[in-house]
Amino acid sequence: MNDVILARALHVLAVVVWIGGVAMATSIIMPAVRRGDLGPDRVKAFSAIESRFKWVARAMVVIVGLTGLYMAERLEIWDRFMSAGFWWMQAMVVVWLLFAFVLFIASPFILHGRFRRWATERPEFAFSWLERAHWVLLVLALITVFGAVAGSHGW
């Protein structure tokens, strides 16, 4: 069972880094970028931060996915995904899939070019939209983290 303890510890550590980074970006960095506090070129400021954090977020999402899959298989808990009482298990997968899609598909292949165009043509709209999207993702992630911790401890 030491392998499961290690997997769980890595899983939680990666979630803390990933969602903690999302919280920092959403609550502090995005508002500062939107207001121009980090310089007049908001696209440049956002790109400088995003280009560094995306690699951390991607790595953490991969670790969370692999450790989550490992624990589900090793502990043989697949049946929990069929139970409403374990709603937080489904929520973890949905949040993971949502972030994985954004980080690995939507952002590099869809949003990157469009956001630059929006930020040039309609900067207030672009940065306001980006900040709201981050808030939605953060709230979903925090509800899921709360539910997972409470649910895994019997609540």
Secondary structure, DSSP 8 states (H G I E B T S, - for coil): -HHHHHHHHHHHHHHHHHHHHHHHIIIIIHHHHHHTTT-S-HHHHHHHHHHHHHHHHHHHHHHHHHHHHHHHHHTT-GGGGG-GGGHHHHHHHHHHHHHHHIIIIIIIIIIHHHHHHHHHH-HHHHHHHHHHHHHHHHHHHHHHHHHHHHHHTT-
